[in-house]
Amino acid sequence: MTETAPRPTLEAVAARAGVSRATVSRVVNGGDGVRETLVERVRRAVEELGYVPNQAARSLVTRRHDAVAVVVAEPETRVFADPFFALQLRGISKELTAHDNQLVLLLTEGRDDHARVGRYLAGGHVDGALVFSLHLDDPLPGLIQRAGVPTVFGGRPGWSDGTTDVVYVDSDNRGGAREAVRHLAGLGRTCVAHITGPLDQTSAADRLDGYRDVMGDADPGLVVRGDFTPAGGERAMRELLDRCPDVDAVFAANDLTASGALRVLRERGRRVPEDVAVIGFDDMLPVAEQTDPPLTTVRQDIEEMGRLMARLLLGDLGPGDAGAAAPAGVVLPTTLVRRTSA
């Protein structure tokens, strides 16, 4: 058996640095009022001794946990299968790591999970929450408001409870959809269809609105509901071809939907883009560059959305009034990326 060396204490650091225990505590916990020369002596002593602050004790002093909850309002089967979530989580993780904060991932499989998440947030385990993929009837916004934790949402909020100071990060879903459909119309396509996402999410509703902005008087039968999944894209594409066999262009609500639509078009002997042009939304490279043919799509910077969500939250948690000037909503631009499917 080997003996474990005792952990260095605040007192040991104070003795090594030649300062008081209170001075060490202020430096370690980010307090003010310590001369820079003393700060350097304490930091050098911390490094030499390998001192690691006790997080529980530190939280009592700072009232901070240096932990942020990331709440994804989707079941784990969806989260771990969709690269969108991986990209957004990567952006969040990079920003939190850069500020020495921990990420606590919370997923919701059903209504019981909503109550669990609400209890966890209200229990004072984290400093704030980042929440995305909400649906219109989701109880999470109310639970989070009652928990009283600073929160930034991913996506334009769709609920109407009178709250006007909700902080969120979104992409220009409607504008991106308009650009995609105008591109299809500019190719001379006259029967342009749309496979939507789940319309209880504002991103899908905004993309449908963008389609209608350009194709306002189009046959309603050219709009088929999907669910942001490849299987949903396959199902919707089969329905479209059965209902409107003359369809010559499809704007899919996301890249995964488009990938499913492309498979069905290939099965039915429709050439892309010669017979049917296809455009997606997201520009997720693991999907868009590997479809057959490579997918023309609307690019949104998913990773940057995650980073910006974390940045806004950390600013709100920072000292002074750093978060006071945070905008209520930030909408990032989108860009049409042209490949060979349209």
C-alpha positions as CSV (number, residue, x, y, z in Angstrom):
1,M,0.0,0.0,0.0
2,T,1.1,3.5,-0.7
3,E,0.4,6.5,1.4
4,T,-1.4,9.5,-0.1
5,A,0.4,12.8,0.5
6,P,-1.9,15.3,2.3
7,R,-3.4,18.0,0.2
8,P,-1.8,21.4,0.5
9,T,-3.9,23.8,2.6
10,L,-4.5,27.5,2.4
11,E,-2.3,27.8,5.5
12,A,0.6,26.0,3.7
13,V,0.2,28.4,0.7
14,A,0.2,31.4,3.0
15,A,3.3,30.2,4.8
16,R,5.1,29.6,1.4
17,A,4.1,33.0,0.1
18,G,4.7,34.9,3.3
19,V,1.2,36.4,3.5
20,S,-1.9,35.9,5.6
21,R,-4.5,33.1,5.0
22,A,-7.1,35.8,4.2
23,T,-4.9,37.2,1.4
24,V,-4.5,33.7,-0.1
25,S,-8.3,33.2,0.0
26,R,-8.9,36.5,-1.8
27,V,-6.4,35.7,-4.5
28,V,-7.6,32.1,-5.0
29,N,-11.3,33.1,-5.1
30,G,-10.8,36.1,-7.4
31,G,-11.3,38.8,-4.9
32,D,-10.1,42.4,-5.2
33,G,-7.9,44.6,-3.0
34,V,-4.6,42.6,-3.1
35,R,-1.4,44.2,-4.5
36,E,-0.1,42.7,-7.7
37,T,3.2,41.7,-6.1
38,L,1.4,39.7,-3.4
39,V,-0.9,38.2,-6.1
40,E,2.2,36.9,-7.9
41,R,3.7,35.5,-4.7
42,V,0.5,33.6,-3.9
43,R,0.1,32.3,-7.5
44,R,3.7,31.1,-7.4
45,A,3.2,29.3,-4.1
46,V,0.0,27.7,-5.4
47,E,1.9,26.3,-8.4
48,E,4.8,25.1,-6.3
49,L,2.7,23.3,-3.8
50,G,0.1,22.0,-6.3
51,Y,-2.7,23.6,-4.3
52,V,-6.2,22.9,-5.6
53,P,-9.1,25.0,-4.1
54,N,-11.8,23.1,-2.3
55,Q,-14.8,23.8,-4.6
56,A,-17.4,23.5,-1.8
57,A,-15.6,25.9,0.4
58,R,-14.9,28.3,-2.5
59,S,-18.6,28.3,-3.4
60,L,-19.5,29.4,0.1
61,V,-17.2,32.5,-0.3
62,T,-17.9,33.3,-4.0
63,R,-21.5,32.0,-4.2
64,R,-20.4,30.6,-7.6
65,H,-20.2,27.0,-8.6
66,D,-18.3,27.5,-11.9
67,A,-20.8,25.1,-13.5
68,V,-23.4,25.7,-16.2
69,A,-26.3,23.4,-17.1
70,V,-26.9,22.8,-20.7
71,V,-30.5,21.7,-21.2
72,V,-31.5,20.0,-24.4
73,A,-35.2,19.5,-24.7
74,E,-34.9,16.3,-26.7
75,P,-34.5,12.6,-25.9
76,E,-30.9,11.2,-25.9
77,T,-31.6,9.1,-28.9
78,R,-32.1,12.3,-30.9
79,V,-29.3,14.3,-29.3
80,F,-26.6,11.7,-29.9
81,A,-27.7,10.9,-33.5
82,D,-28.0,14.4,-34.8
83,P,-24.7,16.2,-35.6
84,F,-26.4,19.6,-35.0
85,F,-26.4,19.0,-31.3
86,A,-22.7,17.9,-31.3
87,L,-21.7,21.1,-33.1
88,Q,-23.6,23.3,-30.7
89,L,-22.4,21.5,-27.6
90,R,-18.8,21.8,-28.9
91,G,-19.2,25.5,-29.2
92,I,-20.6,25.7,-25.7
93,S,-17.9,23.5,-24.3
94,K,-15.1,25.5,-25.8
95,E,-16.3,28.7,-24.4
96,L,-17.0,27.3,-20.9
97,T,-13.7,25.6,-20.8
98,A,-11.9,28.8,-21.7
99,H,-13.4,30.4,-18.6
100,D,-12.8,27.3,-16.4
101,N,-16.5,26.4,-16.1
102,Q,-17.9,22.9,-16.1
103,L,-20.7,21.8,-18.4
104,V,-23.5,19.8,-16.9
105,L,-25.7,18.1,-19.6
106,L,-29.4,17.6,-18.9
107,L,-31.6,15.9,-21.4
108,T,-35.4,15.5,-21.3
109,E,-37.0,12.2,-22.4
110,G,-40.5,13.1,-21.1
111,R,-42.6,15.1,-18.7
112,D,-41.1,13.5,-15.6
113,D,-37.6,14.7,-16.8
114,H,-38.9,18.3,-17.0
115,A,-39.8,18.3,-13.3
116,R,-36.4,16.7,-12.5
117,V,-34.5,19.4,-14.5
118,G,-36.6,22.1,-12.8
119,R,-35.7,20.7,-9.3
120,Y,-32.0,20.5,-10.3
121,L,-31.8,24.1,-11.5
122,A,-33.7,25.4,-8.4
123,G,-31.4,23.4,-6.1
124,G,-28.4,25.8,-6.6
125,H,-26.1,23.3,-8.3
126,V,-25.2,25.6,-11.2
127,D,-24.7,29.3,-11.9
128,G,-26.9,29.4,-15.0
129,A,-28.4,27.5,-17.8
130,L,-28.2,27.3,-21.6
131,V,-31.4,25.8,-23.1
132,F,-32.1,24.8,-26.7
133,S,-34.4,22.8,-29.0
134,L,-37.5,23.9,-27.1
135,H,-41.0,23.1,-28.4
136,L,-44.0,25.4,-28.1
137,D,-45.8,23.5,-25.4
138,D,-42.6,22.8,-23.4
139,P,-42.9,23.6,-19.7
140,L,-39.2,24.2,-19.3
141,P,-39.3,28.0,-19.7
142,G,-41.7,28.3,-16.8
143,L,-39.8,25.9,-14.6
144,I,-36.5,27.8,-15.3
145,Q,-38.1,31.1,-14.5
146,R,-39.3,29.8,-11.2
147,A,-35.8,28.3,-10.5
148,G,-34.5,31.9,-10.8
149,V,-31.2,31.0,-12.7
150,P,-29.7,33.2,-15.4
151,T,-30.6,31.6,-18.7
152,V,-29.8,32.0,-22.4
153,F,-31.9,30.2,-25.0
154,G,-30.9,28.8,-28.3
155,G,-33.5,29.7,-30.9
156,R,-36.1,32.5,-30.9
157,P,-38.5,31.9,-28.0
158,G,-42.0,30.9,-29.2
159,W,-43.9,31.2,-25.9
160,S,-46.0,34.3,-25.0
161,D,-46.1,34.7,-21.3
162,G,-45.4,38.4,-21.3
163,T,-41.7,38.0,-20.7
164,T,-39.8,40.6,-22.8
165,D,-36.2,40.3,-21.5
166,V,-35.5,36.8,-22.7
167,V,-31.9,36.4,-23.9
168,Y,-31.5,34.2,-26.9
169,V,-29.2,33.4,-29.9
170,D,-30.7,32.3,-33.2
171,S,-29.9,32.3,-37.0
172,D,-31.8,34.1,-39.7
173,N,-34.0,31.1,-40.4
174,R,-36.6,33.0,-42.4
175,G,-34.0,35.0,-44.5
176,G,-32.0,31.9,-45.2
177,A,-35.1,30.0,-46.4
178,R,-36.0,32.9,-48.7
179,E,-32.6,32.8,-50.2
180,A,-32.8,29.1,-50.8
181,V,-36.2,29.2,-52.5
182,R,-35.2,32.2,-54.6
183,H,-32.2,30.2,-55.8
184,L,-34.5,27.3,-56.8
185,A,-36.9,29.7,-58.6
186,G,-33.9,31.3,-60.3
187,L,-32.9,27.9,-61.7
188,G,-36.3,27.9,-63.6
189,R,-38.0,25.5,-61.3
190,T,-41.7,25.9,-61.3
191,C,-42.9,23.3,-58.8
192,V,-41.0,24.0,-55.7
193,A,-41.9,22.0,-52.6
194,H,-41.0,22.3,-48.9
195,I,-40.4,19.6,-46.3
196,T,-40.8,21.3,-43.0
197,G,-39.3,20.6,-39.6
198,P,-41.5,20.1,-36.5
199,L,-43.7,23.2,-36.6
200,D,-43.9,23.5,-32.9
201,Q,-40.3,24.8,-33.0
202,T,-39.7,28.3,-34.1
203,S,-36.8,27.5,-36.4
204,A,-39.1,25.2,-38.5
205,A,-41.9,27.7,-38.5
206,D,-39.6,30.5,-39.6
207,R,-38.2,28.5,-42.5
208,L,-41.8,27.7,-43.6
209,D,-42.5,31.4,-43.5
210,G,-39.5,32.1,-45.6
211,Y,-40.6,29.6,-48.2
212,R,-44.1,31.2,-48.3
213,D,-42.5,34.7,-48.6
214,V,-41.3,33.6,-52.0
215,M,-43.9,31.0,-53.0
216,G,-46.9,32.7,-51.5
217,D,-49.5,31.4,-54.0
218,A,-48.0,27.9,-54.4
219,D,-50.2,24.8,-54.1
220,P,-50.5,24.0,-50.3
221,G,-50.0,20.4,-51.3
222,L,-46.4,21.2,-52.0
223,V,-45.7,21.6,-48.2
224,V,-45.3,18.4,-46.3
225,R,-44.4,18.1,-42.6
226,G,-41.2,16.5,-41.6
227,D,-39.4,16.2,-38.3
228,F,-35.7,17.2,-38.9
229,T,-34.7,13.5,-39.3
230,P,-33.6,11.4,-42.3
231,A,-36.6,9.1,-41.8
232,G,-38.9,12.1,-41.8
233,G,-37.3,13.3,-45.0
234,E,-37.9,9.9,-46.7
235,R,-41.5,9.8,-45.6
236,A,-42.2,13.3,-46.7
237,M,-40.5,12.9,-50.1
238,R,-42.5,9.7,-50.9
239,E,-45.7,11.6,-50.0
240,L,-44.7,14.6,-52.2
241,L,-43.9,12.4,-55.2
242,D,-47.2,10.5,-54.8
243,R,-49.2,13.8,-54.4
244,C,-47.3,16.0,-56.9
245,P,-45.3,13.9,-59.4
246,D,-44.3,17.0,-61.3
247,V,-42.3,18.4,-58.4
248,D,-38.9,19.7,-59.7
249,A,-37.4,21.3,-56.6
250,V,-37.4,20.7,-52.9
251,F,-36.3,23.0,-50.1
252,A,-35.8,20.7,-47.0
253,A,-35.9,22.2,-43.5
254,N,-32.5,20.8,-42.6
255,D,-29.7,18.7,-44.0
256,L,-30.8,15.4,-42.4
257,T,-34.2,15.9,-44.0
258,A,-32.6,16.5,-47.3
259,S,-30.5,13.4,-47.0
260,G,-33.6,11.3,-46.6
261,A,-35.3,13.0,-49.5
262,L,-32.3,12.4,-51.8
263,R,-32.4,8.6,-51.0
264,V,-36.1,8.4,-52.0
265,L,-35.5,10.4,-55.2
266,R,-32.7,8.0,-56.1
267,E,-35.0,5.0,-55.4
268,R,-37.7,6.5,-57.7
269,G,-35.2,7.1,-60.5
270,R,-35.3,10.9,-60.3
271,R,-32.0,12.6,-61.1
272,V,-30.6,15.3,-58.9
273,P,-30.4,18.1,-59.9
274,E,-31.5,17.4,-63.5
275,D,-35.0,16.3,-62.6
276,V,-35.3,17.6,-59.0
277,A,-33.1,20.2,-57.4
278,V,-32.7,19.9,-53.6
279,I,-31.5,22.4,-51.0
280,G,-31.1,21.8,-47.2
281,F,-30.4,24.0,-44.2
282,D,-27.6,23.9,-41.7
283,D,-24.5,23.0,-43.8
284,M,-23.4,20.3,-41.4
285,L,-20.3,19.0,-43.2
286,P,-20.6,15.4,-42.1
287,V,-24.0,15.4,-43.9
288,A,-23.9,18.0,-46.6
289,E,-20.6,16.9,-48.2
290,Q,-21.3,13.2,-48.1
291,T,-24.8,13.1,-49.7
292,D,-25.1,12.0,-53.3
293,P,-24.8,14.5,-54.9
294,P,-23.2,16.9,-52.4
295,L,-25.9,19.1,-50.9
296,T,-26.5,22.8,-51.7
297,T,-27.6,24.2,-48.3
298,V,-28.1,27.2,-46.2
299,R,-25.2,27.6,-43.8
300,Q,-25.7,28.7,-40.2
301,D,-22.7,28.8,-37.8
302,I,-23.9,26.2,-35.3
303,E,-20.8,26.1,-33.3
304,E,-20.6,29.8,-33.1
305,M,-24.2,29.9,-31.9
306,G,-23.1,27.7,-29.0
307,R,-20.1,29.8,-28.2
308,L,-22.2,33.0,-28.2
309,M,-24.8,31.5,-26.0
310,A,-22.1,30.6,-23.4
311,R,-20.5,34.0,-23.8
312,L,-23.7,35.9,-23.1
313,L,-24.4,33.8,-20.1
314,L,-20.9,34.2,-18.6
315,G,-21.1,37.9,-19.2
316,D,-24.4,38.0,-17.3
317,L,-22.7,36.1,-14.4
318,G,-19.6,38.3,-14.4
319,P,-18.8,41.0,-11.9
320,G,-20.3,44.5,-12.0
321,D,-22.8,45.2,-14.7
322,A,-21.0,43.2,-17.4
323,G,-24.3,41.4,-18.4
324,A,-26.5,44.5,-18.2
325,A,-25.8,45.5,-21.8
326,A,-26.4,42.0,-23.2
327,P,-28.9,42.1,-26.1
328,A,-32.3,40.4,-25.6
329,G,-31.8,38.6,-28.9
330,V,-28.9,37.9,-31.2
331,V,-29.7,36.7,-34.8
332,L,-26.7,35.5,-36.8
333,P,-26.7,35.7,-40.6
334,T,-26.9,32.7,-42.9
335,T,-25.3,32.0,-46.3
336,L,-26.3,29.9,-49.2
337,V,-23.6,27.3,-49.9
338,R,-23.8,26.0,-53.5
339,R,-22.8,22.4,-54.3
340,T,-24.2,20.1,-56.9
341,S,-27.7,19.2,-55.7
342,A,-29.2,22.6,-56.9
